C-alpha cells in the first residue's frame, strides 16, 4: 500500500470521526431541485436557459415555447401537478407559477423571500413546496391541497438537520444529516410507510414519486421502498455506484447509469425504449412520463406513455446542466462552463468520493460522470492534506466567530437578554366591550376588547431561533428615567398593549420609544402587564425584519416593566388618517394613492414574515392602523406584540378572543378559533381605512349610529361603485392608479370575508399589493378585477 493511499484512507476516517455532518456522496443532489422540471397536469416542461447573462426559465406546453418572468437568474426549479417553482440564484427568493390557465404566459407568485435565511434543495410534490434553510438544514414547507386539509402542508414536526429532501404526492421525505436515515412527513400515511420500510438504512440520497421513494445507500447500491403494485420497486441489478440521477412517477422509476449516461426505467408498462442510445445529464418525471437533459446538445427529450410527442427534442433553448455559481468548484468545473453561464459563474462537477467503510485495500478512482477536467489529476495525498486543513480552518473560524459574538474576546458590554426558546405563561383576561363586525352589521360586544395574556409557549417547533438567538440590552430604570425627563407628560407619545409610550434619548444619542407598564398597584392588570411584557420581549428579541419595529432593550426592576424600541419618527397610519388635524385635509404623508398602497404593502410584508418565516410562526392578534408605524424613511412597520401568540396546533385549547373593536376577526370572536387568517381580517380593515379614510368604526353622517368601515365599503365595492367610498382628500386616481386602487379594494374585500377559509393567505396578499404598487409605477399592464383570485395554492 502506498503512502498516498494510506493517507487518503485516514482522511476518510478523520472526516467521519471529526465531522459526522460532512456529506461525502457521489450523487448529484438527488431529491433536490434541478435545472429542468415537469408540471405534469398540464404537460408543461421547463428548463433554466444557458448562454445568457441571466439564467432565466423557459417552458414548453402544447407545442408552444413560453418565456417565464420575472427575468432573473434561477439556480433550480421543480414541478408539481398544476404548477412549478423556482429558487433564485443564492436562494433568497422562491417563486411559483400556475400552469393550468389557457393564456400563454404564467404570472409569478412569490411564496418566500429573505436576504438572511436563504434556501436550498427546492422540491415540489403534487401540490406542496418544500426547501431547506442553508444555515440550519431545517426543512420548511408551503402550499398544500386545501380540499385535503384546511391547513398548509406541514413542515416536519421534529426539527432535524437535513442533508437533502424530496417530495411525492401528499408527503415529503429527507435524508438526515447526522444519521443518514430517512425521515418523512405529510398529510397521508405514505410517508410513514416509506420511513418505516427504510428503517435504519443509511442513505446518501433520496427521490420520491407518487407513492414510493428510491435512493443510493451509503455503500452505493440502489434501494427503493413504498408501494410496489406495478413493479416500481423492482430495481435492476447493478454494482455499487452504478446509478446516479433518479426520476420517479406514479408507477415507474428511471435512473441514469453513471458509466455512459444512459437511462434505464422499470415498473408498469414503462419500457422507455425511445430514449435508448441517448446520454443524459439529468432526468425528471411526471406521473406517466419522464424527461431528460441530453449530453449531446443540452436539449430536453421526453418519453413514456403519458407523453404524446416522443422521439424528438423539445424546441427550447440550450439548458444549463447545473446551477451557475460564483464560488470556486471543489471538484472541478463542467466543460464549457464559462460560456454556458455567460461569464456569470461556473457549473461545478459533483464530488465523487465514495463513502464505503475504510478498508486497507487502496481506493480506486470512480468513473467520471462527465468529461474529465484538470482537477481529476490532483494528487490524493494533497487532497487529504487539503481536507484536513479545511476542517482545521473551519474550526478556527467558528471559534473566532463564537468569541466575537459572545463577547468573550472583547470588553464587557451591557447585560444581554437572550430569547432562545421562549416559555411564557399568562392568565386569560376578561373580554371587554361592544364591537361592530363587518357583514354581521350588529353590535356583538362593547367598545374595546381587552387584551388577553399570552398562553404558555413551552411548545417548540424549530431550532432556528435557538441557533440564531437575538439579543436585547438591559437598561436600568434610572437610565430610562433620565432619557424621558423622568417620564414627563411632555414626552408621552401614545399607549401600547400594557402601558404608556414615551419618547426618549439615550446617553449615546439614540432616539427611542419607551413603553412603561402601568404602575398603579390598585389595578387588576398586574398579571396582564407581566404577560404582555414577557410576550413582547420574547418575540421581538428574536424577530428582525425591516417591516417590524425593532426592540432595543428592556428594563425589569422591582415592579417596573419597560420595553425600549427604535423611535418611529412619523407616527402611525391612524395618526395620518384620523388625527383631527388631518380630518378635513390631505395628510402630508399619505397624500397619494401610491404612498397608501406602499404603506399597505410594507405592513403586509411584515405580517407575512410573522406567519411564514418566523420560527415558530406568530399570530399578531391586534393588527390595526395605530399599530402600523412609519419610520424616518416612511417605511411602514408593524408594532405592539403584547397580544401575540404562536400559531396554535389543532389540538390546543381554544384561546379566548382578544383584539380591538372593528379589527377583530368575527370567526375568532364568536368561535374562539384563532388562525393566521385572524390577522388577515385585521389587515383587510386597515386596507379599507386607507381606501376610504374612515375609522374602523365611525359615526354615520346620516345619524344612523355607529357603522363599521366593512359594512360601509364592501357592499359598494361589490356593486362596482368603488369611487363612492374613496377618500376625497387624496383626489381621484389616475388611469393606472385606478387599476391599482381597484386591486387593493378587491384584496381588502376578500380579506374581511366572514370565514377564515375564504380569506387569502398573507403570501397572496403581498403578491396582490406588489402588483398594485407596480401599476402605480406604470411598469405593468392593466389588472382587471375579473381576474382577481384568492387561490392560495
N, C-alpha and C positions, 0 to 999 in steps of 0.2 A: 504493500500500500504506500502511495506517495505521500509526502508531507502535505501537498496541496489537497488531496482527497481527504486526508485525516482532518485537516483544518476546516474544510467545508462541512464535514460531518459534525465536528464540535460546534461549529457555528449554528447549525440547525438545533442542536441540543440546547445551546445557550439561549436562543430565541424562545424556545418552548418553555424554559425554566424561568428566564428573567422577565419575559413579557408575553404571557399567555394570550393577551388580547391582540397580538400581532397576527394579521391574516396573511397566510402564505398559501396561495392556491394557484392552480394552473388555468382556472376558468376565467372567462371574461365577463364578470358581473352578472351571472345568471340570476334571474329573479328580479333584476333591476330594469330601469328604463333602457331603451335602445335608441338608435338613430332612425329606426323605422317602427311603424305602428299600424295596427289594423283596428278599425271600428266596424265590427262585422255585421251589425244590424242593418247598416246602410251600404255595405260593400265598399267602404272608404279605406284607402291605403295611403299612408303618408310617410314622408321622409324628410330629414334635415339636409338641406341642399349644400353641396360642396362648391369650392371655387369662387365664392363671393365674399366680400368683406364682412357681411353678416350671415351667420348660419341660420337662415330663415327656414320656414316649414312650407312644403308644397304637398298637395294631396291629389289623388286620382279617385274619381267617383263617376260611374255611369258613362265612361268614355270622355269625361271632361277633366282637364287639369286645372286645379284651383290653388291660387296663392293665398296663404293664410297670414292675417295680420294679428297683432302688430308686427311690423317688420323689424325684429330684433334677433339676437343670437340665442339659440337654444342648445343645451347640452344633451337632452334626452327627451323622448316622447313615449307615450304608452296609450293604448286604446282599450275601450270597453264596448258595451253593446251599441249605444247610440251617441257616444261622444269619445273624444280623445283629449289628452292633456299634455302640456309641455312644460319642462323645467328650464328656465332661462339660464344662460351661462353664469356660473358662480353659485346658482341655487338660491337666489334671493326671492324669486317670484315664480309662482305656479299658476298657469292659465289653462283653462279648458274651453273646448269648442263643441257644441252640439252639431251632429251630422245628419239629423233626420229631416231638416227643412228642405224645401224644394229650391230655395234660392242658391245661387252659385257661389256665394261667399259665406264664411262662417263668422259669427260675431263672438269675440273672446269674452270670457267671464273669468275674472281673477278670483282665485279662491285662497291665495296665500301671498303675503309679501312681508319680508323682514330683512333689513340690511344686516342685522346682528345674528339672528338664528336662521342659518341657511340650511338648505335641504340637499339630500342626495337620494339615490335609489327610488326614483319615481316608479310607481306601479299602479295600474288601473285594473280593477276587476270588472265584473259585469256592469255594476252601476256605482262603484265607490272608488275612491282615490286614497292612496297611502304614500308616505315618503318617510325618510329617516332624517332626523336632525344631525348635521355633520359633527358638531362638537360633542353631543351627548350620546348619539347612537339610539335615541328613543324614537319609536315609530309613532307617527301621527296620521290620522285618517279623517276624511271628509266625505260629504255627499251620502249616498245610500238610497235604497228604494223606499220612498215614503209609504208605499202601499204595504210593504212588508213590516215596517216599524215606524212609529211617529218620531223616532229619534234618528240622528245621523249615524252613519256607520261607526261603530265604536273603535277607539284606539285600544291597544292591549291593556287589560285591567292590571296586570302585574308589570311594573316598569322594569324593562330589561334593556341591555345594550345589544343592538342587532348588528351583525355583520352584513346581512342583506335581507331583503323582504321580497315577497311576491304575492299576487292576488288572483283568486279564482272567482267563482260565482257565489257571492254571499259569504266569503271567508277570505282571510289573508293568513299567510304563514311567513316565518322568518327563521334564519339561522342565527342563534345566539352567539355573540362574540366570544364569551368566556368558555362556554361548554361545547359549542358547535352542535348543540341539539336543536331540534325543530320545535318551535312554539307557534301555535295557530290561535286565531280568534275570529269572531264574526257573528252573524245573525243565525246561521244554521249549524247543524252538528257535523257537517262535512269536515270542517277544520279540526274538530275534536277527534274524529275518526282518523284523519291523516296523522295528527300528532301522536295518537296512541300507537298507530302502526309503526311509525318511525322509532318510537321508544327512545332508547339510549344510543342509537346510531349517531356517530359524529359525522356531520355533513360539511362539505366545503361550499356547496351551492344548492339552490333550490329554485324551481319554477313551477307555477301552478297552471292547471287547466280548469275545465268545468267542474270536475269533482275528483281530481287526482293531482298528484304532485310528483315530480321527478327531480333528481339532482345527483351530483357526484359525492360519494362519501370521502372521508379523509384519505383513503387508500386509492382513490381514483376510479372506483367502479360505479357504474350507473345503477341507481336504486329508484324504484317507483312505488308509491303507496296510494291508497284511496280506493275508489270504485273501479272494478275491472270487468264490467258487463260486456265490453266489446274488445277485450284483449289489450287495452291501452297500458296495462302494467307489464305486459309480456315483453320485456326488453330484449333486444338481440344480444347474442353472446359477443363478448369483446374483452380485450385486455384492459389493464389499468390505464387510465388517462387516454383511452382511445377516443372518447367523445368530448365535445366542448359545448357549444351553444345548444339549447333545447327550446322547443316550441310545442305547447300542449293545447289541444282543442277540446271539443266535447267528448269524443270517443277515440281520439287518435293522439299519438305522440311522435315527434320528429327530433332528430339530433344531427349535428354536424360531426363528421369524422375528422379528427384533427390532422390525420396524415395527408389527406388530399382535398379537404373542404367539401366533400360530397355529403349530401343529406340522405338519411335513411328514416323511414316512417313505419309505424306499426299501429295496429288496433283498427277495428271496424272494417270498412271497405276502402281504407285509405292506403292505396298502393304507392301513390306518388311517382309513378313510372315516368311522367313527363318531365321531371326535373333531373333524371339520371344523366350523368355526364357533365353536370354543371357544378362548379365550385362556388361555395358561398362564404361570405364573411360573417354573416349573422342571419338568424331566421326568427320569425314571429308567427303567431297562429290566430285565426278566428275560430269560430265553433267548428266549421266543416271545411276549412281550407287553411293553407299556410303560405307565407311569402318569405322570400329570402333576398338578401343583398348579394348580387353576384360579384365574384372576384374579377371577372373578365373586364367589366366596364362600370362597376358600381351602380348598376341599374337594378330595379326591382322586378322579380319574377314570382308569380303566384301559381299555385296548383291545388288540386283537390276537388272533391265532388261539389263543394259549395261555390266554386269559382267558375264563372261562365266563359272567360276568355283565356283559358290556359294555353300555354305554348309560346307566348310572346312576352317580351319585356314591356313593362308599363311605360307610357310616354312621359316620364318625369325626368327632370334634370338629374345630373350625377349627384349621388348621395354620399355623405361622409361615412366612413366605416367606424368611426368612433368620435367622441367629443373633442373639439379643438380646445386645447388647454394652454394657457400662457406659462405654466410651470414646466420645469425640466422633467424629462422622462427617465425614470429609474431603470427601465428595462428596454430601452431603445425606442426609436421613432419609426412609425409606419412609413413605408416608401412613398415618396412624392407628397409627404405630409404638408410641407410649407405651401405648395400650390393648392392642395385641397382645402386648406384653411385660409387661403388668400393672404398669407403673411400675418394672420392674427393669432397664430399659435401653432401647436403641433398636435398630432394624434399619436398617443403613446401605445406601444405594443403592450399586451398583457404580460405580466410577470409569470414565468413558467417554472417556478421552483417546485419540485414535488414535495408532498407532505407525508411521505411514508415514514414510519418509525426509524430512528437512527439505526444504522447497520454497519458492521465493519467492512461490508462489501462496498467498493467505490461506487458512487452515484454516477450514472451516465446522463449526459445532457438530454433533455426531452426533445422530441421532434418539433421544429418550428411551426407556429400557427400561421405565419405569414413569411414572405421572403426575408432572408436573413439580413440583419443590419450590422453595423460595425460593433455594436455593443455585445454581440454574441461572442466576440473573441476576448473579452476581458478575462484575465486570469482569475480563477476561482479563489485562489489564495487572497488576492487583493480584494475580491468581493467579500470574503469572510471578514477581513480587517475593516472594510467599509461598513458592514452591517454592525459589527461590534462597536465601531466608533460612533455610528449613528445612535445606537442605544445609549451610549455614554453621553453624547451631546444632548439628546432629548432629556435625559435625567438631569443634566446640569441646568438646561434651560428651564425645566419645570421647577427646579429648586429655587432658581433666581426669581422666577415669576411669583412663586409662593411667598418668598421672602419679601418681595416688594409689596404684594397685595396685602399681606397680613401686617406689614409694618415692622416686622422683626428686625429688618436691616436698617430701618430708618429711625429718626427720632420719634418720640411718642406723640400721639395725637389725642384728640378728644375721645372719650369712650364711645364705642360704636355699638349700635343696636343691630343685631344680626337676625333677620327674619328668615330663618332657614325653612322650617315647615311649621306654619302657624297652627297653634292649638288654642282655640278661643271658645269660651263658653259664656253664654249670656242668657238671661231670663227674658221671656216674652213680655212685651209691653202691651197694655190695653190699646185697642184701636180708638181713634178719635172721632171727629165729627163728620157731617154730611158732605157728599161729593156728587157731582153730576157726571155720568159716564156715557159719552158719545151716543151711539144709536139707542141706548136704553132710554134716554130722554127723561129720566126721572131721578129724583134725589134718593140716594141709597143710604148715605151716612152723612154726618156733619162735616164741617168745613175742611179740616185738615186731618189726614191720617197720621197719627203719631208714629214715630219710628219704633221699630221693634229691634231688640238687641240681637246680635248675630248668634246663630246657633253654634253648637260645638263643631269645631273644624279639625277634629283629630283625623278624619279620613284623609288619606294621602293618595294622590293619583299619579304623580310624576316626580322624577328626580331632578327635573330641570332647576327648580327653584333652590333646591338644596345644593346643587353643584355650582350654581352661579348666584349665591345669595347676595343681595344688595344690602347697602348699609345706610344708616341714618344717624346723624350726630345727636349726642345727648347734651342738652343745654341745661344750665341751672336756671331756677326761677328768677334770680336776680339779674342774669344776663337778659332775659326776655322782658323783664320789667323795665330795665334801662332802655331796651330797644323800642319800647312802646310809650315812653314817657309815663311809666307806671300805669300802663293800661288806661290812658286818659280817654275821655269821651271823644276828644278831637281826633284820635287815631282809630276810632271804630269805623269799620267799612262794611260790616254785614254780620250775618249769623249763619252758622252751619248746623249740622245734624245734632251736635251736642253742646254748642256753646256759641260765644261771640267771637267775631273775627276782627283783629286789629292789624293795622299797617305798622310795620316796624323796620328799623335799620340796625343791623348787627354791627359790632365793633369793627369788623373787617370791610364794612361798606356795603354789604349785600342788602338789597331791599327784600323784605319777606312779608308774608301774611301769617299771622299767628292766631290760631284758633284756641281759645281758652274755655275749658269746660265750666259749666255752671258751678258756682261755689257756695250757693245757698244751702246750708245743711238741712233746712226745713223741707226742701223739695223732695219728692219721691223719685227723683231721676238719677240717683246715685248709681244704681246698677246699670241703667241705660247709658249714662255718661261713660262709665268704665268700659262697657261693652263696645260702644261706638268708638271710643279712643283706641282700644285694642284692635278693633276691626280695621280702622284706617291705617294704623301703624303696621299691622301685619301685612295688609295688602300693598300699600303704597311703598313700603320699604323694599319690595321686590319687583315692583312694576315700573318700567321706564319706557315711555313712548312719547313722541312729540305731540300727541293729542290727548295726553293725560297730564294733569297738574302734578308736578314733581314734589315729593316730600324732601325737605331739607333736614329736618330733625324733630326731636321731641323733648319734652320735659315731664318727668314723673317724680314729683316731690311732695311728700305728705299727701294731702287730699287734692293737690293740684294735678291736672292733666292737660297738657298743652301740646299742640302739633304745629310745626313750623313748615310752611310751604314757600315755594318761589312766588314772588308777587306778580299778579296778573294786572298789568297797568291799565288795561282798557275795560275792566269790569265784565259784566255778564251780558249775555244776549237779552235777558229780561230787562236789564237797565236800559239798553238801547231801544228796545221795542216799546216798553211800557212805562218808563220813568216819566213823571209829569212834564219835565222839560221837553220831552220828545213826542208827547201825545198828539200835538197838532202840527208837528213839522218833521221833516226827514232827519233821522239820526245822521250825524256826520260820519259815522262808521258804516252803518247798514243802509246806505243811501243808493244802492244799486242792486238789481236782481243778481248780477254776477257775484257780488260780495255776499249776498244772503245765501246763495247756493254754495259758495266756497265754504262759508261757516258751517252749513249743514253737512257738507262732505267731510270737513275736519272732524266734527263731532261723531259722525258715523264711523269714521276710521278708528277713532278712539274706542268706541263701543265694540267694534269688530275685533279689536285687539283683545279686549276683555273676554269676549265669547270664544274666540277661535284660537288665539295664540298664547294667552296667559295659561300658565300651568300651576295649579288646576284652573279650569275655566271659572270665570267670575260673572255673576249677575249683579248689576249695579243697584237695581230696585228703586232708584229715585232719579231717573232721567227727567230733567225739566230745564226750562230755559235759564233759570237762575243758577243752575249747576253746570252751565257751559260758559266758560270764561274765555276772554280774549287777552293774549299777551301783547307785548310791545309791538310785535310784528303783525298783529291782527290774526294770529293763528288761534283757532278755537281749541280749547282743551276741556275735557270732562273732569269734574271735581267732585268732592264730598263722597267718600266711600264709607260713611258711618253706618249705612244700612246694607252694605254689600254682603253677599253670601257666595260661597262656592256653589256651582251648579249642582242641584240635588240629584241623587240617584233615584231610580224608580221606587225603591223600597224604603226611602227615607220618610220620616214622619212629616206630614204636611206642615208648612210654615205659615203662621198667621200673617195676613196681608199687612204690608206697611208701604208707605209712599206718600204722595201728595195729591190732594184732590184735583181732579181734572187730568192727571197724568197716569194714575194707577190703572193697571190692566184690569178690565172688568172680570175676566175669567179668573184671574188671581184673587181679586177682591171677594168674589162670590164663592168660589170653589176652593180657595187656598191652594191652587195648583200653580206653583212657581216654575217657570221655564225661561230660557233666554228670550222668548217671544214677549215676555212682560216688558223688557227694555225696549223692544221694537215698538210696542204700543206708545210708550213714553216719547220715543223719538218721533213717531208719527204726529203726536200732538205738537211737538216743537216745530216740525216742518209746517204744520198748519198755522202756527203762530207767525213763522217767518213769511208765509204767503199772505196772510190776512192782516197782520199787525194786531190781532185781537189776543187778549189773555186766554189762558186755558179755560177759565170760567169768567164770564163777564156779564154785566148787566145789560139786558136787552134794551136798545134805544126806544123801542115801542112800548116800554113799560110792562113787558111780559115777565119780568123777574129775571133770575139768573139763567144763563144759557151757556152751554159748552161750545168751544170752538169746533168740536167734532160735529155736533148737531147743526151748527151754523154753516159749515163749509162743505161737508161731504155730500148732502143732497144736491147742492148746486154744481159740484164737480161732476157728479153722476149725470146730471141733466145737461152737461155741456155748457154751463154758464159760469165758467171759472172767472171770467172778467168781473163778475159782480162781487166777488169776495176778495179780490186782490187789494193789498194795502195801497191806498191812494197816495201815500206820502212818497212812494218810490217812483211813481209815474208808469204809464203804460209800457210794457216790454216791447222791444223792437222785434223784428221778424224772427231772428234766430233765438233771441231771449224768450220769445213767446213759446217756442217749441221746448226750450229748456224748462221754463216755468210749468208748462203742461206736464212734462215728465215728472217733475218734483211733486206736482199735485196728485198725479195718479199713484206715485210711490207712497205719499202720505196717506191717501185713501186706503190703500191695501194694508198699510202698517196698523191702522186703527180698526181693522176687522174685529168683530166680537170674539171669535175663536182664534187661539194661537196658531192652529194648524193652517189657517187661511192667510196668515201674515208671511211676508218674505223673511228670509234669514238676513243677518247683517251683511254677509258677503254679497248677497244680491243687491241690497240697498246701496252699498258702496259702489257697485258696478253701475247702477242706475244714476246715482248722483255724479259719478265721474263722467258719464255720457252727457248729463245735463250741463255740467261745467264746461265740457269740451265744446258744446254747442254755443255757449256764450263767447268762446274764443273763435267761433266761426271756423272750426277745424274739422267738423264732421257734417254729414248731410242731415236732412230732416228726420226726426224720430216721431212717428205718429203714435198717439195713444192707443191706436188699434193694435199695435204690435207689442204693447206692454204686457209683460207676463210676470207672474210671481213664482214661476217654477224655480225651485231651489236645488234641482238636481245638478 
